[in-house]
Amino acid sequence: MSMSTQTLALLAAMGIADDLRQLQAEQRESRREVRERSNQILKTLEREAQA
């Protein structure tokens, strides 16, 4: 059973779209972690400045 060129192109496009979605989710999570860590550092620096 052979697949048509259109079917193969569609499957490839769906795979690429899924990869993109996963990378975007990972990027969102990374940005959230950086934001959280930055806020923790800022709070620590503010406490030290008041001490």
ABEGO torsion letter per residue (X at the ends): XBBBAAAAAAAAAAAAAAAAAAAAAAAAAAAAAAAAAAAAAAAAAAAAAAX
